């Protein structure tokens, strides 16, 4: 399996990161992408990726957009030369918490989409309570042939179909799928089917049932795997084969 979105470089793993990575591999997670959320965080993600032989991304999360440099492309340039970097993000719009002004989030999102377009890299998107505006930005910036994933997708059928049908985006499915209240998400998964789905944890956040309330980690992804299989009425091996192939294709993991 490939955990397509994790934060194993996060400080919550500082005390036992080696053990966490060992448990991940024991659970069948052979590769993961540890995702940057600002410049300093992206550097930590790259260091972890190089230490553990995994992949990393370079990005500025919408929460951190207020502190982004004016010239994002120049700031990203040295990081994108580092071994193991396979994507731009996470980037996007988050109008739920409003940690950064909406117009600043949008400016930084557009900058990162343009970097990805110029460098032919996939994008990792974060979208919360901002679907309509996010789609408007994509229609202006996300051109044919670009690649990306809406990570931690928790939307409904209509949102899923727009992302998949109009933009050929993939959907990152994590622990939320296992929640009792996630019927709309399960309906969305049924609507699009297996082909556009990626497995993810978003660890240390959003641990799946029955691990809810604990620090999430890549080994827990087996619970999400099981729920996808149940939701689609297929076997676990089929889910693993499809999501692994999709992740390898999207991120060109070497």
N, C-alpha and C positions, 0 to 999 in steps of 0.2 A: 504494500500500500504506500501511497504518497500522501502525506499531510500537506495540503497545498497552501495552508496559511497557519503559521504558528509564530510565537514570540519566545522561543526558548532562550534567547539572549536576555530576556527580561530579568530584572534583579531578583524577582521572586524565585528564580531557579539558581541563584548564586551558590547556595549552600549544598545543592545536590544535583547539579546539572549533569555530571557524568552518569549518575544513577538513572536520571530521567531519560537520557539518551539510550542507555542500556535497556531500560524497560520498553522503550519505543521499539527497538529492534526485536526484542523478544516477542512483542505483540504483533510483529509483522510490518511495522512501519520502516521501510527500507530507505526512504528519502523524505525530507521535509524542506519547506521553504520558510525561513525565519525572516519576518517582515519588518522593515524599517518604518518608523513613524515620524522622524525628524532627522536632521543631519547627524547629530551625535548618536542617536539610536540606530541609524543605518550603519554607522561605523561599527557599533557593537554587534549588529547583525552579521556584518561581513566577517568580523573576527571570529564569531562563533561558527559561521559556516566553514571557514577555512580550517578551524580546529577540528571540527567533527566530520568533515567531508560531506557537508550538506549544501543547500543553496540559500541565497539571500536576495532580498530586494532593497532598493533604495527609494525612499518616499517621504513625503510630508503629509501626515494625516490632517484632515480638516480641522481637528481640534488645535493643531499646532500651526495652522496657517498664519496666524497673527504674528508669529515670530519667524516666518520664512524670509530668506534673503530676497532682495529685489530682483536679482538675476538668478533664478533657480537653476537654469541650465549650466551656468558657470560653476555654481556651487556643487552640482551633481557630477561634473565632468571627471574629477579625479576618482571618485568612488566607483563610477561606472567602468573604470579600467581594471578594477580589482577582480581577482579570480573568484568565481562562484556567484557573481551577480547575474540574475536571470530575468529581472522584471523591474518595472517602475511602480511604486506604490508602497504603503497603501495611500491612495489619494481619493478625494471625492467630496461629498457634501453631507454635512450633519447639521440639520436644523432642529434637532431634538434638544441638544445641550447648548448650542450656540456659544461654544467656547471661543470661536473666532467669528468676526462679522461675516455675514453672508457674502458680501461682495469680495472680501479678501479670500474666503474659501474658494470662490469661483475663479478668481485670478490665479491662484496657486494650482487649482485643478487644471485649468486650461494650459498653464505652463508645463505641467507634467505630461499631459496628453501630447503636447507638441514635441517634447523630448522623446517620448516613446515612438512617435511617428518618425522622427528623424533618425532614430537609432534602431528601428525595427525591433522594438522590445514590447512584450505584452504588458498590460496594465492590470493592477490589482485595485479594484474600486471598493470604496466604503460609502454606502448610501443609507441614510436614516432620516426619515420624515422629510425627504427632499426629492422624491421620485420625479415629479413633474419638471422641476428645474433641472435636475440631472439629465433627463432625457433631452431637454432643449439644448443643453451644452453639448451632449453627444452628437446631436444632429448637426451642429456647427463645426465640431472639432474631430470627431471620430470617423475617419474616412474608411472607405472600402479597403479590405486587406489588413486592417489593424486587428489586434487580438487582445482579449481581456476577460476578466472574471469579476462578477459582482460577488465579493466575498461575504460570508455570513448572510446569505440571502434569506430573508424572513418574510418576503412579500406574498402577494396573492397571485391567482392565476393570471389576471390581466397584466400585472407587472412582469411576471415571468415570461409571458409570451412576447411582450415588447422587447425585453432584453435579448431573448433567444432568436425570435423571428426577424426583428428589424436590424439588430446590431451583431448577430452571431456571437453574442457573449455567452460565456459559461456561468454557471451558478455554483458558488461554493456552499456546500451544505454541512452544517456543523451540529453541535449538540442541541440546538433549539428544536430540531426536528423530533427529538425524543420527548419534548415537553407535552403534557396533557393538553395544554391550551393551543397547540400548534396545528390544528386541523386545517386552517387555511393554507399553511405552508405545505402540509402533506398533499392537499389538493393540487397545489402548484406543481409539486414534484410529479404527481401522477399525470398532470397535463403535459409537461414537457418530456417526460420519460427519462431514461437513463443517460442517453447520449450526451447531453450538455452538462451533466453533473460532475462536480469535483468533491472529494472528501476533504474536510478540514476540521481543525479543532479550535482555532483562535486562542489557543492556550496562552496564558494561564486563565483565560476567561471562559465563561459559558460551558461549564462541565455538563456532560449529558446525564440524563437519568440512567443508571442509579447513582451516579457520582455527584449529583447536584449538591452544591454547598462546599465542595472540595476544590482545591486548586486543580484546574484542568491540566492535562499533559497529553502528549501525543499517543501514549498507549491506550488512552480512553476512547480513541477514535473507533475502536471495534464496536462500541455501542451504537454509534451513528451508522456505521456500516450495516449492522443488523437491522436497524429501523428502516433504512432505505430499502433493503431487501424485502422486508415485510410490506412496506408501503407499495412497492411495485410488483410484489408477488413473484420475485425471482430469487435465485440462490446467491449466496454471498460471493462465491467465486466469480460469478458473472459481473457483480458490482465491482469487485476488486479489479478484474481485468479491464473493464471499461474505464473506470476512473483513473487507473494508472496510465493507460494508454493516452487518455485525454490530457492528463497533467504533463506527461512527457512531451506530447505534441505542442501544448500551449507554451510551456516554459523552456523547451529545448534543453532539458537537464542533461548535462554531460557527466 
